[in-house]
Amino acid sequence: MSNKHEEALNLLKTARGQIEGVIKMIEDGRYCIDISKQLLSLIALLRKANEKVLKAHMETCVKEAMVTGDLESKISEIEEILGYF
């Protein structure tokens, strides 16, 4: 597992804990703005995790594709992912 994947995994584990916290907040009827702030924090964690995974992809798969001559397919994959943003 790459260092970037380990970082993403740690972020996702933190996010998992935050999801449980947000669920409890909703179940307890906490103030909506407080819940929203926690959700925004969770979204930021997920974005960071995704960034780590994409960086790992560029550092490994894309570099390998440059050597093997399969760069166009990797560029297409990244373009597709960018469409989700």
ZADO-1210 file (C-alpha; in nm, 4 decimals, padded with zeros to 6 digits):
<atoms>
<atom x="00.0000" y="00.0000" z="00.0000" code="MET" pos="1"/>
<atom x="00.1373" y="00.3392" z="-00.0960" code="SER" pos="2"/>
<atom x="00.1921" y="00.6185" z="00.1530" code="ASN" pos="3"/>
<atom x="-00.0845" y="00.8198" z="-00.0134" code="LYS" pos="4"/>
<atom x="-00.3241" y="00.5260" z="00.0231" code="HIS" pos="5"/>
<atom x="-00.2347" y="00.4962" z="00.3918" code="GLU" pos="6"/>
<atom x="-00.3068" y="00.8667" z="00.4363" code="GLU" pos="7"/>
<atom x="-00.6406" y="00.8275" z="00.2572" code="ALA" pos="8"/>
<atom x="-00.7264" y="00.5282" z="00.4728" code="LEU" pos="9"/>
<atom x="-00.6577" y="00.7237" z="00.7913" code="ASN" pos="10"/>
<atom x="-00.8746" y="01.0100" z="00.6681" code="LEU" pos="11"/>
<atom x="-01.1546" y="00.7667" z="00.5854" code="LEU" pos="12"/>
<atom x="-01.1350" y="00.6092" z="00.9290" code="LYS" pos="13"/>
<atom x="-01.1647" y="00.9548" z="01.0817" code="THR" pos="14"/>
<atom x="-01.4596" y="01.0263" z="00.8533" code="ALA" pos="15"/>
<atom x="-01.6252" y="00.7035" z="00.9651" code="ARG" pos="16"/>
<atom x="-01.6083" y="00.8268" z="01.3242" code="GLY" pos="17"/>
<atom x="-01.7489" y="01.1628" z="01.2224" code="GLN" pos="18"/>
<atom x="-02.0404" y="00.9954" z="01.0439" code="ILE" pos="19"/>
<atom x="-02.1287" y="00.8138" z="01.3651" code="GLU" pos="20"/>
<atom x="-02.1075" y="01.1452" z="01.5495" code="GLY" pos="21"/>
<atom x="-02.3355" y="01.3212" z="01.3022" code="VAL" pos="22"/>
<atom x="-02.5876" y="01.0373" z="01.3188" code="ILE" pos="23"/>
<atom x="-02.5947" y="01.0707" z="01.6971" code="LYS" pos="24"/>
<atom x="-02.6345" y="01.4480" z="01.6695" code="MET" pos="25"/>
<atom x="-02.9383" y="01.4023" z="01.4456" code="ILE" pos="26"/>
<atom x="-03.0847" y="01.1329" z="01.6701" code="GLU" pos="27"/>
<atom x="-03.0368" y="01.3620" z="01.9710" code="ASP" pos="28"/>
<atom x="-03.2094" y="01.6503" z="01.7934" code="GLY" pos="29"/>
<atom x="-02.9064" y="01.8787" z="01.8015" code="ARG" pos="30"/>
<atom x="-02.9084" y="02.2268" z="01.6510" code="TYR" pos="31"/>
<atom x="-02.9186" y="02.2161" z="01.2702" code="CYS" pos="32"/>
<atom x="-02.6271" y="02.4559" z="01.2203" code="ILE" pos="33"/>
<atom x="-02.4067" y="02.2422" z="01.4443" code="ASP" pos="34"/>
<atom x="-02.4986" y="01.9349" z="01.2403" code="ILE" pos="35"/>
<atom x="-02.4302" y="02.1199" z="00.9174" code="SER" pos="36"/>
<atom x="-02.0856" y="02.2273" z="01.0379" code="LYS" pos="37"/>
<atom x="-01.9987" y="01.8675" z="01.1163" code="GLN" pos="38"/>
<atom x="-02.1230" y="01.7560" z="00.7749" code="LEU" pos="39"/>
<atom x="-01.9079" y="02.0198" z="00.6046" code="LEU" pos="40"/>
<atom x="-01.6084" y="01.8979" z="00.8027" code="SER" pos="41"/>
<atom x="-01.6860" y="01.5432" z="00.6910" code="LEU" pos="42"/>
<atom x="-01.7108" y="01.6506" z="00.3274" code="ILE" pos="43"/>
<atom x="-01.3693" y="01.8188" z="00.3570" code="ALA" pos="44"/>
<atom x="-01.2195" y="01.4961" z="00.4948" code="LEU" pos="45"/>
<atom x="-01.3639" y="01.2949" z="00.2078" code="LEU" pos="46"/>
<atom x="-01.2255" y="01.5437" z="-00.0448" code="ARG" pos="47"/>
<atom x="-00.8801" y="01.5160" z="00.1123" code="LYS" pos="48"/>
<atom x="-00.8993" y="01.1368" z="00.0996" code="ALA" pos="49"/>
<atom x="-00.9957" y="01.1516" z="-00.2663" code="ASN" pos="50"/>
<atom x="-00.7074" y="01.3888" z="-00.3352" code="GLU" pos="51"/>
<atom x="-00.4639" y="01.1400" z="-00.1792" code="LYS" pos="52"/>
<atom x="-00.6012" y="00.8555" z="-00.3924" code="VAL" pos="53"/>
<atom x="-00.5804" y="01.0618" z="-00.7112" code="LEU" pos="54"/>
<atom x="-00.2245" y="01.1686" z="-00.6313" code="LYS" pos="55"/>
<atom x="-00.1291" y="00.8052" z="-00.5773" code="ALA" pos="56"/>
<atom x="-00.2855" y="00.7233" z="-00.9139" code="HIS" pos="57"/>
<atom x="-00.0804" y="00.9903" z="-01.0882" code="MET" pos="58"/>
<atom x="00.2403" y="00.8894" z="-00.9097" code="GLU" pos="59"/>
<atom x="00.2016" y="00.5215" z="-00.9993" code="THR" pos="60"/>
<atom x="-00.0482" y="00.4347" z="-01.2722" code="CYS" pos="61"/>
<atom x="00.0002" y="00.7443" z="-01.4860" code="VAL" pos="62"/>
<atom x="00.3802" y="00.7235" z="-01.4643" code="LYS" pos="63"/>
<atom x="00.3637" y="00.3560" z="-01.5588" code="GLU" pos="64"/>
<atom x="00.1345" y="00.4392" z="-01.8513" code="ALA" pos="65"/>
<atom x="00.3945" y="00.6846" z="-01.9794" code="MET" pos="66"/>
<atom x="00.6446" y="00.4000" z="-01.9962" code="VAL" pos="67"/>
<atom x="00.4059" y="00.1470" z="-02.1502" code="THR" pos="68"/>
<atom x="00.2538" y="00.3928" z="-02.3979" code="GLY" pos="69"/>
<atom x="-00.0965" y="00.3767" z="-02.2480" code="ASP" pos="70"/>
<atom x="-00.1063" y="00.7411" z="-02.1418" code="LEU" pos="71"/>
<atom x="-00.4184" y="00.8331" z="-02.3411" code="GLU" pos="72"/>
<atom x="-00.6401" y="00.5953" z="-02.1420" code="SER" pos="73"/>
<atom x="-00.5096" y="00.7347" z="-01.8132" code="LYS" pos="74"/>
<atom x="-00.5756" y="01.0890" z="-01.9299" code="ILE" pos="75"/>
<atom x="-00.9295" y="00.9858" z="-02.0231" code="SER" pos="76"/>
<atom x="-00.9801" y="00.8404" z="-01.6759" code="GLU" pos="77"/>
<atom x="-00.8660" y="01.1620" z="-01.5111" code="ILE" pos="78"/>
<atom x="-01.0875" y="01.3695" z="-01.7413" code="GLU" pos="79"/>
<atom x="-01.3825" y="01.1526" z="-01.6417" code="GLU" pos="80"/>
<atom x="-01.3080" y="01.2015" z="-01.2721" code="ILE" pos="81"/>
<atom x="-01.2774" y="01.5775" z="-01.3206" code="LEU" pos="82"/>
<atom x="-01.6291" y="01.5726" z="-01.4631" code="GLY" pos="83"/>
<atom x="-01.7594" y="01.4732" z="-01.1204" code="TYR" pos="84"/>
<atom x="-01.6244" y="01.7951" z="-00.9712" code="PHE" pos="85"/>
</atoms>
